[in-house]
Amino acid sequence: MDQNRLAQVALNFIPGVGHMLVKQLVSYCGSAEDVLKASKSKLLKIPGIGAHTASAILGNNLIQKAEEELSICDKYGIKLLLHTDPEFPKRLNQLNDAPSLLYYNGQADLNASKVVAIVGTRKATDYGKDITEQLIEQIIPHNPIIVSGLAYGIDICAHKAALKNNLETIGVLAGGVNVIYPAVHREIAHKMIGQGGLLSENTIDSKPDAPKFPARNRIIAGMADAVIVIEAASRGGALITAEIANSYNKDVFAVPGPLNAEYSAGCNNLIKINKANLLTSVKDLEYIMNWEAGDVVIKKQSFDLESFEEDERLVISELISQKESIMIDNLSWKTQLPISKLASVLLNLEFKGIVNSLPGKRYKLTVKN
């Protein structure tokens, strides 16, 4: 591992410093190596860095801790994904509170064309389990990665159904990637490593204490195209995941249930207050996400790229390279255009009949050169 990469890992061991501040340190200093070489006076000029944090950066043997962590990861075949790596989940990387480092034990492509998160209550009923299994059977033709949290109830049901139907499935953990919680799911977790994977932002051997679960939920929501809540009471982790997904402008779906069913109350309310799309079968997901077979028909028509503005050419060139429609967040990342500016460019291209706006905040060319 080169020294700057090692330094990037090391920054994640600064006591009391979160991922956003790690990125800010690198931004101000120029590189991770420069952060560790900076003087205390320079560090104190960085917003959010006080005397205690500056001392922690300079006096905690961070490189040594990073080397020890890397040695353990190598021993167990765990990959360290920096937010600058191409393998890092791009959907997640678009978000302001994305981790700067992920631990990954698995084989699946975290940037697969379709990623669906399925969450729900830990006290799943037979109704919820049946719906989960049916939905995953119906979704097989789309070959999505199924993401969940390896918890009791709907989570583990989704992982098991994905494995049964030969779909890759990712478990996002609230502790270290080597700390399987609950332990009773260890056998399933090991199967997932060969048919998907396990993912965490927490260091090796970290215990899954309470504050880490909401943080884990943001990763589940952030790395998916759509978040599906299958059963949820009026309060609980699944509703937190749905709320986070809505804040990320992700498409949220909820399965309705009987009016007097305790573990359908949360889903029914999400639908009632328009924070989730109604989901009764995979057809609802296909419609909203534009996953119907037979994509938007592309009309053959010649056009001259040079006749467009520079930003329009950038967007058109990227859309030409896409086999499928693309979410606006991913398009922003690929073109390096801010969302606000990109939205204006896309609107102009829609007026010109070059681009179609599709359900699920996706875009595709209507013409082909």
C-alpha positions in Angstrom: 0.0 0.0 0.0 1.4 3.4 -1.0 2.0 5.9 1.8 -0.8 8.3 0.9 -3.3 5.4 0.9 -2.0 4.3 4.3 -2.3 7.8 5.6 -6.0 7.9 4.4 -6.7 4.8 6.4 -4.8 6.3 9.4 -7.0 9.4 9.5 -10.0 7.2 10.4 -8.3 6.4 13.7 -8.3 10.0 15.0 -10.3 9.8 18.2 -13.6 11.8 18.0 -13.3 12.7 14.3 -16.0 11.5 12.0 -16.0 10.8 8.2 -17.0 14.3 7.2 -14.2 15.9 9.2 -11.7 13.4 7.8 -12.6 14.6 4.2 -12.4 18.2 5.3 -8.9 17.7 6.7 -7.8 16.2 3.4 -9.4 19.0 1.5 -7.7 21.7 3.5 -4.3 20.1 3.6 -4.2 18.7 0.1 -3.6 15.0 0.9 -3.9 12.6 3.8 -0.1 12.5 4.1 0.0 16.3 4.4 -2.6 16.1 7.3 -0.3 13.9 9.3 2.7 16.2 8.5 0.9 19.4 9.3 1.9 21.6 12.2 -0.5 22.1 15.1 -0.9 25.8 14.2 -1.9 24.8 10.7 -4.4 22.2 11.9 -6.0 24.8 14.3 -6.8 27.0 11.3 -9.1 24.3 9.9 -12.8 24.7 10.8 -13.9 22.1 13.3 -10.4 21.3 14.6 -9.7 22.4 18.1 -6.6 21.9 20.3 -7.7 18.5 21.5 -8.3 17.1 18.0 -5.0 18.7 16.7 -3.1 17.0 19.5 -4.9 13.7 18.7 -3.8 13.9 15.1 -0.2 14.5 16.0 0.2 12.2 18.9 -1.7 9.0 18.4 0.6 6.9 16.3 -2.1 6.8 13.6 0.1 5.2 11.0 1.0 2.3 13.3 -2.7 1.7 14.1 -3.5 1.8 10.4 -0.7 -0.8 9.6 -2.0 -3.1 12.4 -5.6 -2.8 11.0 -4.4 -3.6 7.5 -2.5 -6.6 8.7 -5.7 -8.0 10.3 -7.7 -7.3 7.2 -5.2 -9.0 5.0 -5.3 -12.0 7.3 -9.1 -12.4 7.0 -9.4 -11.3 3.3 -11.2 -8.1 4.2 -11.0 -5.2 1.7 -10.6 -1.6 2.7 -12.5 0.7 0.3 -11.6 4.4 0.5 -14.2 6.8 -0.8 -11.8 7.7 -3.6 -11.7 4.0 -4.9 -13.7 3.1 -8.0 -15.1 0.0 -6.0 -16.6 2.3 -3.4 -20.4 2.4 -3.7 -21.0 5.4 -6.0 -24.6 5.9 -4.9 -23.5 6.2 -1.3 -20.5 8.4 -2.2 -22.8 11.1 -3.5 -24.1 11.9 0.0 -22.6 14.5 2.3 -22.4 12.1 5.3 -21.0 9.1 3.3 -18.2 7.2 5.1 -14.7 7.9 4.0 -13.7 4.3 4.5 -15.6 1.0 4.3 -14.6 -2.6 5.3 -15.8 -5.1 2.8 -15.8 -8.9 2.9 -17.4 -10.2 -0.3 -17.4 -10.6 -4.0 -20.4 -8.5 -5.3 -20.0 -5.4 -7.4 -21.2 -2.6 -5.0 -21.9 -0.5 -8.1 -24.2 -3.0 -9.8 -26.9 -1.6 -12.1 -29.7 -2.3 -9.6 -29.5 -2.3 -5.8 -32.6 -2.7 -3.6 -32.7 -2.4 0.2 -35.3 -4.4 2.0 -35.9 -3.6 5.7 -38.6 -4.2 8.3 -39.4 -5.2 11.9 -37.3 -7.7 13.9 -40.6 -9.3 14.9 -41.8 -10.2 11.4 -45.1 -12.0 11.1 -45.8 -14.9 8.7 -47.4 -12.3 6.5 -44.3 -10.2 6.3 -42.0 -13.2 5.7 -44.3 -14.5 2.9 -44.3 -11.1 1.2 -40.5 -10.8 1.4 -40.1 -14.2 -0.2 -42.6 -13.5 -2.9 -41.1 -10.1 -3.7 -37.6 -11.5 -4.1 -38.9 -14.3 -6.3 -40.7 -11.8 -8.5 -37.6 -9.5 -8.7 -35.3 -12.2 -10.0 -35.5 -11.2 -13.7 -33.9 -7.8 -12.7 -31.0 -9.4 -10.9 -30.6 -6.7 -8.3 -28.3 -6.8 -5.3 -30.5 -7.2 -2.1 -29.2 -5.0 0.8 -30.3 -5.3 4.4 -28.9 -5.3 7.9 -28.6 -9.0 8.9 -31.0 -8.4 11.8 -33.8 -10.7 13.0 -37.1 -10.6 11.2 -37.5 -9.1 7.7 -33.7 -8.4 7.3 -32.6 -12.0 7.6 -35.6 -13.3 5.7 -34.6 -11.0 2.8 -31.0 -12.3 2.9 -32.1 -16.0 3.0 -34.6 -15.5 0.1 -31.9 -13.8 -2.0 -29.4 -16.7 -1.4 -32.1 -19.2 -2.2 -32.9 -17.5 -5.5 -29.2 -17.0 -6.5 -29.3 -13.2 -6.0 -26.3 -11.5 -4.5 -27.0 -10.0 -1.1 -25.1 -7.5 1.1 -25.4 -7.3 4.9 -24.5 -3.9 6.3 -23.3 -4.3 9.9 -23.4 -2.0 12.9 -20.2 -3.4 14.3 -17.0 -4.5 12.7 -17.3 -6.6 9.6 -16.0 -9.5 11.5 -18.5 -9.2 14.4 -21.6 -11.0 13.3 -24.7 -9.7 15.2 -26.8 -11.5 16.1 -24.4 -14.4 16.3 -27.1 -16.9 15.4 -26.9 -15.5 11.8 -23.2 -16.4 11.5 -23.8 -19.3 9.1 -26.0 -17.2 6.8 -23.4 -14.4 6.9 -20.6 -16.8 5.8 -22.8 -17.9 2.8 -23.3 -14.2 1.9 -19.6 -13.6 1.7 -19.5 -15.9 -1.4 -22.8 -14.6 -2.8 -22.7 -10.9 -2.0 -20.8 -9.7 1.0 -20.7 -8.0 4.4 -20.0 -4.3 4.7 -19.3 -1.9 7.6 -17.8 1.5 8.3 -16.6 0.4 11.7 -13.1 -0.8 12.6 -12.3 -4.5 13.0 -13.7 -6.0 16.3 -16.0 -2.9 16.9 -19.0 -3.9 19.0 -22.5 -3.0 17.6 -23.5 -0.6 20.3 -26.8 1.4 20.0 -25.6 4.6 18.3 -24.1 2.6 15.4 -27.4 1.2 14.2 -28.9 4.5 12.9 -25.5 5.2 11.3 -25.6 1.7 9.7 -29.1 2.5 8.4 -27.9 5.5 6.4 -25.5 3.2 4.5 -28.3 0.8 3.7 -30.4 3.7 2.4 -27.5 5.4 0.7 -26.2 2.5 -1.4 -29.6 1.5 -2.8 -31.7 2.7 -5.7 -34.9 1.9 -3.8 -35.7 1.2 -0.1 -38.6 -1.2 0.6 -40.2 -1.4 4.0 -42.1 -4.7 4.3 -43.3 -4.6 7.9 -42.8 -1.9 10.6 -44.5 -0.9 13.8 -45.2 2.8 14.5 -41.6 3.2 15.7 -38.4 1.4 14.9 -35.2 1.1 12.8 -37.0 0.4 9.5 -38.8 3.8 9.8 -35.5 5.5 10.5 -34.1 3.9 7.3 -37.1 5.1 5.4 -36.7 8.7 6.8 -33.1 8.7 5.9 -33.8 7.4 2.4 -36.4 10.2 1.9 -33.8 12.8 3.0 -31.5 11.4 0.3 -34.3 11.7 -2.4 -34.3 7.9 -2.7 -37.5 6.1 -3.8 -39.1 4.5 -0.8 -41.8 1.8 -1.0 -44.0 0.3 1.8 -46.1 -2.9 1.8 -49.6 -2.2 3.3 -51.1 -4.4 5.9 -54.3 -4.8 7.9 -55.5 -1.7 9.8 -55.3 -3.4 13.2 -51.9 -5.1 12.6 -49.2 -3.7 14.9 -46.4 -4.4 12.5 -48.1 -2.9 9.5 -48.9 0.4 11.3 -45.6 2.0 10.3 -45.9 1.0 6.6 -49.5 2.1 6.4 -48.6 5.5 7.8 -45.6 6.0 5.4 -48.1 5.5 2.6 -50.7 7.7 4.2 -48.3 10.7 4.6 -46.8 10.2 1.1 -43.4 9.2 2.4 -43.5 5.9 0.6 -45.0 4.5 -2.6 -47.6 1.7 -2.3 -46.0 -1.7 -3.0 -48.3 -4.6 -3.7 -46.1 -6.5 -6.1 -42.9 -6.1 -8.1 -44.9 -4.4 -10.8 -45.2 -1.3 -8.6 -41.5 -1.2 -8.2 -41.0 -1.7 -12.0 -43.3 1.2 -12.8 -41.8 3.7 -10.4 -38.2 2.8 -11.1 -38.8 2.3 -14.8 -37.6 -1.3 -14.7 -40.3 -2.6 -17.1 -39.0 -4.8 -19.8 -38.8 -2.8 -23.0 -36.9 0.3 -22.0 -37.6 3.7 -23.5 -37.6 3.4 -27.2 -34.6 5.3 -28.7 -35.4 6.9 -32.0 -32.6 7.0 -34.5 -31.8 10.5 -35.4 -28.6 12.2 -36.3 -27.4 15.2 -34.4 -24.2 17.2 -34.2 -22.7 17.3 -30.7 -20.8 20.5 -31.6 -24.1 22.3 -31.9 -24.7 22.0 -28.1 -23.2 24.0 -25.2 -20.2 22.5 -23.4 -22.2 21.2 -20.4 -24.8 19.8 -22.7 -22.2 17.9 -24.7 -20.7 16.6 -21.4 -24.2 15.2 -20.4 -25.0 13.8 -23.8 -21.7 12.1 -24.1 -22.2 10.4 -20.8 -25.8 9.4 -21.6 -24.6 7.9 -24.9 -22.2 5.6 -23.0 -25.0 4.3 -20.7 -26.7 1.0 -21.6 -29.6 1.9 -19.3 -31.1 5.0 -17.9 -29.1 6.7 -15.1 -30.0 8.4 -11.8 -29.4 12.1 -11.6 -27.0 11.6 -8.6 -24.9 9.1 -10.6 -24.9 11.4 -13.7 -23.8 14.3 -11.5 -20.9 12.2 -10.2 -19.8 11.1 -13.6 -20.0 14.5 -15.2 -18.8 16.4 -12.1 -21.6 18.9 -12.5 -23.4 20.0 -9.4 -27.0 18.7 -9.1 -28.5 22.2 -9.4 -26.6 23.0 -12.6 -27.2 19.5 -14.0 -30.9 19.8 -13.4 -31.0 22.9 -15.5 -29.0 21.3 -18.3 -31.2 18.3 -18.4 -34.3 20.5 -18.5 -32.9 22.3 -21.5 -32.2 19.0 -23.2 -35.7 17.8 -22.5 -37.1 20.9 -24.2 -34.9 20.1 -27.2 -36.2 16.5 -27.3 -32.8 15.0 -26.6 -33.4 13.6 -23.1 -36.3 11.8 -21.4 -37.1 12.2 -17.7 -38.1 8.9 -16.3 -39.7 7.7 -13.0 -37.2 7.2 -10.2 -35.2 10.4 -11.0 -33.6 8.7 -14.0 -32.7 10.1 -17.4 -32.0 8.6 -20.8 -31.4 9.8 -24.4 -34.5 9.8 -26.6 -32.3 10.0 -29.7 -29.3 8.1 -30.9 -26.6 9.5 -33.0 
